Amino acid sequence: MNRPLDTVIELQAAFDRVREARGRLEGIPDWMRELHDAHSIKKQEIEVLKAEIEQAAGERRTAATEAQEYHQKLRTYQSQISQVRNQREYGALLQEIDAGKQRIKEHDDQGMAALERQDTARQKVEELESAFQELDERYAVELEKWEAEKPAVAEQVAELDALIATLRERLPQNVVVLFDRIQERYGGRALSEVLGVERVGKQPQIWSCSTCHYRVRPQAVVEIVNVGKIVTCDSCKRILYMPGAGG
């Protein structure tokens, strides 16, 4: 006899398998995870250094432009020396010239510092890229191997999706709605196993929900085992089941 609870258990198992398969299809398989992480870290280090090179190059250009502007101002100030009319104007003009020379020196220093950072980062990039080449080649080989395996995983996903659709059709609509609601609430896990609590002496058997540890009524256990009834935990509301209790 096809009991709804048995179908729900099979449905949950199918959902677990398709979730795992989709994770493999959309992510990185375990057998190349370590290589992938090492490749990503080294690649990120190189990208960070390249960004530093670009930033330093930008700072150099800015410093050179601003220094050039002050050079132009100095030429203007120097051309005005012959036009000053008194000592006060002459002193003010000299102050502007001295300030302009100081600003040029500051921008030249900034440009030199940026150049040094750029050269240092460029040298590090060359060293890292040289060391990265072998890792990158190994990663490309493993990635190609993974890409070759993807069609089989995609086929597995399609088969599991078809199985899930078939199992859902076997169940009463109210059970499907209940299952979906619990799955959504608990991130894909709608079921919880019923566990027997260790008895002391001849005390009656006590049962509990394995997830929230709330006590399960003995009558509910009887209904689950004997007729495969859909029973939810009184506390967490997950569907309760007992392995090996299928009819």
Secondary structure, DSSP 8 states (H G I E B T S, - for coil): ---HHHHHHHHHHHHHHHHHHHHHHHS--GGGHHHHHHHHHHHHHHHHHHHHHHHHHHHHHHHHHHHHHHHHHHHHHHHHGGG--SHHHHHHHHHHHHHHHHHHHHHHHHHHHHHHHHHHHHHHHHHHHHHHHHHHHHHHHHHHHHHHHHHHHHHHHHHHHHHHHHHHHHS-HHHHHHHHHHHHHTTT--EEEEEEE---TT---EEEETTT--EE-HHHHHHHHHH----B-TTT--EEE-TT---
